[in-house]
């Protein structure tokens, strides 16, 4: 291992400033299994490293070593630094972000052939080239995934509340920050959805969906979902099922790139079930007002519901 890297790690663990040493340590801490798989580490040293990882994770913090104890840990730190050096030299993942504007849809094809349709106001972070044991992306908003089959490399979609894991299938993920729920609806194949809050997980198959409720941190599964109703937004069809009015307004704003405000706050407790197919925004607003028995006006380009 290069002497400079060894010194960086040593300085960091002794509590002295070392940005590179901290970076190497954090990556080793976050992904120890990838480093432990390197054939350069013999079995006896693997055991020592595993014990060290368990101790660190129990305290959930880095314990800075006094200079007198450095020699005891030197062999472990050397192995850790050597593993990190070879790991990060050979596997460097370059990520890319794609964001759709309000009123815009987009289609992205990933390096493995997976196709993704992004709904309006969504953000996808993904690697330019997949490397390692898994294929992982990060989503804020809504997207329909048609995942390329690869049994050896599971595909994982991370949102702020759920992790969705598949081998190769098609499904819709909705995770807008302004919604009280997040959903996964399956068109083909089998999907595993896990709550990042409680570790609860369920399997979802075609015609089923799972809903994560932010208020209770609970996952609820639903069956008998018409498969032809999944990701209707790709056909410019908006569907609301017992949706809170503020969520309905946020969805209309996002899909039509307009500004709608609720002046009468008493209306916020109302819920709406409706189906809008390729209608202009003024008709959508008028229909919503008709459902909730309200009126609207337009001031400076903003729809104001009274």
Secondary structure, DSSP 4 states (H G I P E B T S, - for coil): --HHHHHHHHHHHTTS--HHHHHHHHHHHHTHHHHHT-TTS-HHHHHHHHHHHHHHHHHTSPPPPPHHHHHHHHHHHHHHHHHHHHHHHH--PPEEEEEPPTT--EEEE-TTS-EEEEPTT-EEEEESS--SS-EEEEEEEEEEEEPPP-TTS-EEEE-SSEEEEESS-EEEEEE-TTSSEEEEEEEESEEEEEETTT--EEEEETT-EEEEETTTTEEEEE----GGGTTGGGGTEEEEEEEEHHHHHHHHHHHHT-EEEES-GGGGG-EEEEEEES--HHHHHHHHHHHHT--EEEETTEEEE-
